Amino acid sequence: MINWMKYRFIYFVISAVFLSAGIFSLFKWGLNLGIDFTGGTIVEYKFSDGSTKIFNERQDFKDQKAEEIRFETVGPSIGPDLIKKTIIALSVSATLILIWVAIQFKSIKFGISATLATLHDSLILIGGFSLLGHFFGVQIDFLFVTAVLTILSFSVHDTIVVYDRIREKSKKYDPKLGSDITKIANSALTETMVRSLNNSFTIIFMLLSLVLLGGESVRWFAVALLIGTISGTYSSPFVAVPILVTWEELEKKFKK
């Protein structure tokens, strides 16, 4: 059995590096908000060579016979209202996840640990798009909000699978594991790791296809889902479980 929890410190350091880069970018450069949040006009054209380009106003391409495939106008009053609704949606989702996991596992420790893991994925994704916005001009639109909410559900799904195995092993006494939470977590991760990776890779391959072959309008949406999927695959075994194990160990030390 692999001793996954032996390297908890390394997992936390890796997460801290990516989180720090994203948070620094958010404070330094912020997010490059699209017209969904700021208001304005966006026009997408498809050219004869198959490429697509996006502009902030209608263009006249007489020589290239370009086809207009998208035209959107958002009023300036809609943007701020959408920002408020987005923050509310993310807050409600995180709170409901915490409550639901805590009720299902009959422990607030499971709920808080799972919520911290989902917040980890959200910050990785938002910070990553802050960096992409600064260096590549990628804009945040409503599809990005959809991606963030989707990743929340994906991340907590994998976490619940591992937590459920930990709960089962904690109830059934195994002489090899005893009541040691570290050994129980190592065993649970060993049994669920292959399933989790297989499930994630099927999603990653599909998203890579969308990133490489999809149109301009869905490419960055696919990139957001790809980043979130990779982060969620990592956080379930290497963030959510180490947080729970560390919490359990500290609690036992304080009780003694």
C-alpha positions in Angstrom: 0.0 0.0 0.0 1.4 3.4 -1.0 1.9 5.9 1.8 0.2 8.9 0.1 0.0 10.9 3.3 3.8 10.8 3.8 4.1 13.6 1.2 1.4 15.9 2.6 3.8 18.8 2.9 4.8 18.5 -0.7 1.1 18.6 -1.8 0.4 21.7 0.2 3.5 23.4 -1.2 2.5 22.7 -4.8 -1.0 24.1 -4.1 0.5 27.1 -2.3 2.7 27.9 -5.3 -0.2 27.9 -7.8 -2.6 29.7 -5.4 0.0 32.4 -4.7 0.6 33.0 -8.4 -3.1 33.3 -9.0 -3.8 35.5 -6.0 -0.9 37.8 -6.8 -2.2 38.2 -10.4 -5.7 39.0 -9.1 -4.4 41.7 -6.8 -1.9 43.0 -9.3 -3.9 42.9 -12.6 -7.4 41.7 -11.7 -9.7 40.1 -14.2 -10.1 41.1 -17.8 -13.9 41.3 -17.8 -15.8 40.8 -21.0 -18.9 42.6 -22.2 -21.1 40.3 -20.1 -19.9 42.2 -17.1 -18.9 45.6 -18.5 -21.5 46.1 -21.2 -20.8 46.8 -24.9 -20.8 45.0 -28.2 -19.0 42.0 -29.5 -19.0 40.7 -33.2 -17.5 37.5 -34.4 -16.6 36.9 -38.0 -15.7 33.7 -39.9 -13.3 34.1 -42.8 -12.9 32.1 -46.0 -9.8 30.3 -44.6 -11.9 28.9 -41.7 -10.5 31.2 -39.0 -12.6 33.4 -36.7 -12.0 36.8 -35.2 -13.8 38.8 -32.6 -14.3 42.6 -32.7 -15.9 45.2 -30.4 -17.9 46.7 -33.3 -19.1 45.7 -36.8 -16.4 45.7 -39.5 -16.5 45.9 -43.3 -14.6 43.1 -45.0 -15.4 43.6 -48.6 -12.2 42.0 -49.9 -12.4 38.9 -47.7 -16.2 38.1 -47.9 -16.3 37.5 -44.2 -19.4 36.0 -42.6 -20.8 37.5 -39.4 -21.7 34.5 -37.1 -22.3 36.4 -33.8 -23.5 39.8 -32.7 -24.1 40.6 -29.0 -24.9 43.8 -27.2 -25.0 44.0 -23.4 -26.3 47.2 -21.7 -24.0 48.8 -19.1 -26.6 48.2 -16.3 -26.6 44.5 -16.8 -22.9 44.0 -16.1 -22.7 45.0 -12.4 -25.9 43.1 -11.7 -24.4 40.0 -13.3 -21.3 40.3 -11.1 -23.5 40.4 -7.9 -25.4 37.4 -9.1 -22.2 35.5 -9.9 -20.8 36.1 -6.4 -24.1 35.1 -4.8 -24.2 31.9 -6.9 -20.7 30.9 -6.0 -21.3 31.6 -2.3 -24.6 29.7 -2.2 -22.9 26.7 -4.1 -20.0 26.5 -1.6 -22.3 26.8 1.4 -24.7 24.1 0.1 -21.8 21.8 -0.6 -20.5 22.3 3.0 -23.9 21.6 4.5 -24.7 18.6 2.3 -21.3 16.8 2.8 -21.4 17.5 6.6 -24.9 16.0 6.8 -24.1 13.0 4.6 -20.9 12.2 6.6 -22.3 13.4 9.9 -19.2 15.5 10.5 -18.5 19.1 10.0 -14.8 18.2 9.4 -15.7 16.4 6.2 -17.9 19.3 5.0 -15.3 22.0 5.7 -12.4 19.9 4.2 -14.4 19.3 1.0 -15.4 23.0 0.8 -11.8 24.1 1.2 -10.8 21.7 -1.7 -13.5 23.2 -4.0 -12.4 26.7 -3.1 -8.9 25.7 -3.9 -10.0 24.7 -7.4 -12.1 27.9 -7.9 -9.1 30.1 -6.9 -6.7 28.1 -9.1 -9.1 28.6 -12.1 -9.9 32.3 -11.4 -6.2 33.1 -10.7 -5.2 31.2 -13.9 -7.6 33.3 -16.0 -6.3 36.4 -14.4 -2.9 35.5 -15.7 -4.3 34.5 -19.1 -6.1 37.8 -19.2 -3.0 39.8 -18.5 -0.6 38.0 -20.8 -3.0 36.9 -23.6 -6.0 39.2 -23.3 -8.4 36.4 -22.4 -11.7 37.9 -21.2 -14.1 36.7 -18.5 -17.6 36.1 -19.7 -20.7 34.2 -18.5 -19.4 31.0 -19.9 -16.5 31.3 -17.5 -19.0 31.5 -14.6 -20.6 28.4 -15.9 -17.2 26.6 -16.0 -16.5 27.6 -12.4 -19.8 26.2 -11.2 -19.3 23.1 -13.2 -15.9 22.5 -11.7 -17.3 22.9 -8.2 -19.6 19.9 -8.8 -16.9 17.9 -10.5 -14.4 18.5 -7.7 -16.7 17.6 -4.8 -17.9 14.5 -6.7 -14.4 12.9 -6.7 -13.8 14.1 -3.1 -17.0 12.4 -1.9 -15.9 9.1 -3.5 -12.7 9.1 -1.5 -14.4 10.3 1.7 -17.0 7.6 1.4 -14.3 4.9 1.2 -12.6 6.4 4.3 -15.9 6.3 6.2 -16.5 2.7 5.3 -13.0 1.7 6.4 -13.3 3.6 9.6 -16.5 1.7 10.5 -15.1 -1.7 9.6 -12.2 -2.6 11.9 -9.2 -3.9 9.9 -6.2 -5.2 12.0 -3.8 -3.9 9.4 -5.3 -0.4 9.5 -6.7 -0.2 13.1 -8.1 3.3 13.9 -5.1 5.2 12.4 -6.7 7.8 10.1 -3.4 8.0 8.0 -3.4 4.3 7.2 -7.2 4.4 6.4 -6.7 7.4 4.1 -3.8 5.7 2.3 -5.8 2.6 1.8 -8.8 4.5 0.5 -6.7 6.5 -1.9 -5.0 3.4 -3.2 -8.3 1.8 -4.0 -9.9 4.9 -5.7 -6.9 6.4 -7.5 -7.1 4.4 -10.7 -10.9 4.9 -11.0 -10.5 8.7 -10.4 -7.7 9.0 -13.0 -9.6 7.0 -15.6 -12.6 9.2 -15.2 -10.6 12.4 -15.3 -8.6 11.4 -18.4 -11.7 10.7 -20.5 -12.9 14.3 -19.7 -9.4 15.8 -20.3 -9.1 14.2 -23.7 -12.5 15.5 -24.8 -11.7 19.0 -23.5 -8.3 19.0 -25.3 -10.1 18.3 -28.5 -12.4 21.3 -27.9 -9.4 23.5 -27.2 -7.6 22.5 -30.3 -10.5 22.1 -32.7 -13.3 24.2 -31.2 -14.2 27.7 -32.5 -13.1 30.9 -30.9 -16.4 31.3 -29.0 -15.9 28.0 -27.0 -12.2 27.7 -26.9 -11.6 29.6 -23.6 -14.6 27.9 -22.1 -13.0 24.6 -22.8 -9.7 25.9 -21.4 -11.5 26.9 -18.2 -13.0 23.4 -17.9 -9.7 21.8 -18.6 -7.8 23.8 -15.9 -10.6 23.1 -13.4 -10.7 19.4 -14.3 -6.9 19.0 -13.8 -7.1 21.0 -10.5 -10.1 19.0 -9.3 -8.4 15.7 -10.1 -5.4 16.8 -8.0 -7.3 18.4 -5.1 -9.6 15.5 -4.3 -6.8 13.1 -3.2 -4.0 15.6 -2.5 -5.9 18.5 -0.9 -9.2 17.4 0.5 -7.9 14.1 2.1 -4.7 15.6 3.5 -6.7 18.4 5.1 -9.1 15.9 6.7 -6.2 13.7 7.9 -4.3 16.7 9.3 -7.4 17.9 11.1 -8.0 14.4 12.6 -4.4 14.2 13.8 -4.4 17.6 15.4 -7.7 16.9 17.1 -6.3 13.8 18.7 -3.2 15.6 19.9 -5.3 18.4 21.5 -7.5 15.8 23.2 -4.5 14.0 24.7 
